[in-house]
Amino acid sequence: MDPARLDRELARRGWNATDLAKAAGISVATMSAARSGRPVANATVCKIAEALLKLMPPMVIADLGAGEGTISQLMAQRAKRVIAVDNSARVIVQRIRFFFVTLHPNAQ
């Protein structure tokens, strides 16, 4: 997470890190840890991503290095379209493809 970029984007929308923490349902201390690059739980990252998605208009998003698709799944709920890419054939076949083919027609 790039704190300077995050702050710029939040400011454009009239938000700050405290507002984002509140929208994500996490403490300000946890938001501070995430912004500084310290390890935080995957569930925390998902909560932050969900809150950020509420600020974005629907758009086409490329998730490069999508892994198991956790963030891609969140984005697919609000994005116009999500293209998830990963270099592991096993991951693509077992996880991403199942999710997107069966549940989200706006994802590739």
C-alpha positions in Angstrom: 0.0 0.0 0.0 1.4 3.4 -1.0 0.4 5.8 1.8 1.1 8.9 -0.2 -1.0 7.8 -3.1 -3.7 6.5 -0.7 -3.8 9.9 1.0 -4.1 11.8 -2.3 -7.0 9.6 -3.4 -8.8 9.9 -0.1 -8.3 13.7 -0.1 -9.8 13.9 -3.6 -12.9 12.4 -2.2 -12.9 14.4 1.1 -11.7 11.4 3.2 -8.7 10.7 5.4 -7.1 7.6 6.9 -9.4 7.9 9.9 -12.5 8.0 7.7 -11.2 4.9 5.8 -10.5 3.0 9.1 -14.1 3.8 10.2 -15.6 2.7 6.9 -13.5 -0.5 7.0 -14.6 -1.3 10.6 -11.0 -1.4 11.8 -9.1 0.7 14.4 -7.0 3.7 13.4 -4.0 1.8 14.8 -4.6 -1.1 12.5 -5.0 1.3 9.6 -1.7 2.9 10.5 0.0 -0.5 10.6 -1.4 -1.4 7.1 -0.3 2.0 5.7 3.2 1.6 7.1 3.7 -1.8 5.5 3.6 -3.7 8.8 1.9 -7.2 8.5 -1.8 -7.2 9.0 -4.3 -10.0 8.7 -5.8 -10.9 5.3 -9.2 -10.1 6.7 -8.0 -6.6 7.5 -6.8 -6.1 3.9 -10.1 -7.3 2.6 -12.0 -4.8 4.9 -9.8 -2.0 3.6 -10.3 -3.1 0.0 -14.1 -3.2 0.5 -14.1 0.3 1.9 -11.9 1.6 -0.9 -14.2 0.0 -3.5 -17.1 2.0 -2.2 -15.1 5.2 -3.3 -14.5 4.0 -6.8 -16.8 4.2 -9.8 -17.4 1.0 -11.7 -14.3 0.4 -14.0 -12.3 -2.4 -15.6 -9.6 -3.6 -13.2 -6.6 -5.8 -13.8 -5.4 -7.8 -10.8 -1.9 -8.8 -11.7 -0.5 -11.5 -9.4 -4.0 -12.4 -8.3 -3.0 -15.4 -6.3 -6.1 -17.2 -5.0 -8.2 -14.2 -6.1 -9.2 -12.8 -2.7 -9.0 -9.2 -3.8 -10.3 -10.0 -7.3 -13.4 -11.4 -5.7 -14.0 -8.2 -3.8 -13.4 -6.1 -6.9 -15.7 -8.2 -9.0 -18.6 -7.3 -6.7 -18.4 -3.6 -7.7 -16.2 -3.3 -10.8 -17.5 -3.2 -14.3 -15.1 -6.0 -15.1 -12.1 -7.7 -13.4 -9.2 -9.4 -15.2 -7.3 -11.6 -12.8 -3.8 -12.8 -13.9 -1.4 -15.1 -12.1 1.5 -17.2 -13.4 0.5 -20.3 -11.4 -1.6 -22.6 -13.6 -2.6 -24.6 -10.5 -4.0 -21.4 -8.9 -5.8 -20.3 -12.0 -7.4 -23.7 -12.6 -8.3 -24.5 -9.0 -9.4 -21.2 -7.6 -9.8 -18.2 -9.9 -11.4 -20.0 -12.7 -14.0 -21.7 -10.5 -14.9 -18.5 -8.8 -15.2 -16.3 -11.9 -16.8 -18.8 -14.2 -19.5 -19.9 -11.7 -20.2 -16.7 -9.8 -19.1 -13.5 -11.6 -19.8 -13.1 -15.3 -18.0 -9.7 -15.2 -14.6 -11.3 -14.5 -12.0 -13.1 -16.6 
